[in-house]
């Protein structure tokens, strides 16, 4: 599931300077974990993403993501 064009951005991401949602396969930094993670799934309606950190998979809010 890859989002090619997303017209509606989350307000929090726009305030932090992020101009686009992360895409599946992207590597992003999650501030609450202090680590770079891989995006597995984007759930824009819930304003969160599923990421993989090592062998762990977890959901994080888009507000914690630094692209």
Secondary structure, DSSP 8 states (H G I E B T S, - for coil): ----------HHHHHTT--S---TT-EEEETTTTEEEEEEEEEGGGTEEEEEETTEEEEEEGGGEE-
